[in-house]
Amino acid sequence: MSDLYFGTGIPLSASFDLGSPRPLDSRSVVQDMDELNAIPEGRKYEGLSVYVKDASKKYTWTGSAFAEDVSLGLKGDDGAAATIAVGTITVGDPGTDATIINSGTDNAAVFNFSIPKSAGLYTTTQALAGTHIASLTTITPIGYAVGDTILDSAGDLWSITEITETQITVNTTVIANLKGIDGVNGIDGAKGEPGDSFKIAKTFASIALMNADFDNTDVAEGGFVMITSNQNDDDNAKLYVKGATEYTFITDLSGADGVKGDAGTCTLGTVATGLPGTNVLITNTGSTSEAIFNFTIPRGAPATVSVGTVITGETLAITNSGTTQDAIFDFVIPVGADGAAGADGIDGDQIKTGDTYDVATNATLFFKTVRTIVDTSDTESAVGYAQVDNAPVA
């Protein structure tokens, strides 16, 4: 070791004249760092302060090493308020790390984000730190799968590791946080004019029809449009905003599918007969998921049937001129065709008339004419008698 002033200190004969151009302690000043580190352990004590000329700095022995003395200067003026802005957001390749790069300055930061692409990027209204679990009803849009990336309400990005019928589980280590450090509040700006209320300017049955109608001036730039097709269409309920050159997808408003419930049961209970004229009654004596239906069915009132008119006509017809409860049937019966001629009958007894029986040859019954009636009005004066087999009839 070679102390800069070792052996040339102030001699005792000088009575420690403080006007000497040398230090009282030869350890307190050395030429360079090599001399500082060469001070023997036996000559160092905690709190020993040594000035190094080549470095123009002072060092203090802490008991195990020399530490540079840092003296604080006077407080300077307040610096300008820092600002933070979001720059670009790009999608990286699957499996790569998320990166956040400040393309601005320390006082005016501009953060550029690169988020690794997975099978999909989804959002949840829950914060996942701690539980690492989210209910399916809080996630949009639907269609997520294991390995997809999900952004929670705290701005943290996670990777989905498991999906059940009610919830998802994410990895235990956050991929990245998109929520930056809060900046210093700026001066309040002037109050702006009231903005337009949110409204859907137009709806389309498909994305193709939406893009084909882009030049339509009915939808202004910044206006919202929505796809309205059917619930089986993956594009149904998707919300877009019109930009300068194309429509940009915002979110899916359809919501997540509900959890499939257990299958219900339905069985038949009792069946009773009610009074005529009362209503049918169906009651569930079970529950909404295990229904047992009891039926009360009213008895019908007795019916009557009677015959109304019966006439002949060309075709057969039967009509009810009464009611369904009290029927009156009217008949139209067609006339039948003429029947074939009958066979000749047996000759009957002969009845003949005349003045004498002899005239009526072979007569069985003979009426003798006593007087011929000339005037048909003189029927009362007609007189005669009858004979049978030539014997007068008494």
Secondary structure, DSSP 4 states (H G I P E B T S, - for coil): ---SSTT-S--GGGT--TTSSS-SSGGGEESSHHHHHTS-GGG--TT-EEEETTTTEEEEE-SSSEEE--------PPPPPPEEEEEEEEEE-TTSPPEEEE-S-SSEEEEEEEEE--S-EEEESS--TTT-EEEGGGEESS---TT-EEE-TTSEEEEEEEE-SSEEEE-SS--EE---------PPPPPPPPPPPP-EEEEESSHHHHHHTTT-TTS-TT-EEEE---TT-TTTTEEEEE-SSSEEEEEETT-PPPPPPPPPEEEEEEEEEE-TTPPPEEEE-S-SSEEEEEEEEEPPPPPEEEEEEEEEESS-EEEE-S-SSEEEEEEEEEPPPPPPPPPPPPP---EEEESSTTTSTT-SEEEEESS---STT-GGG--EEEEETTEE--
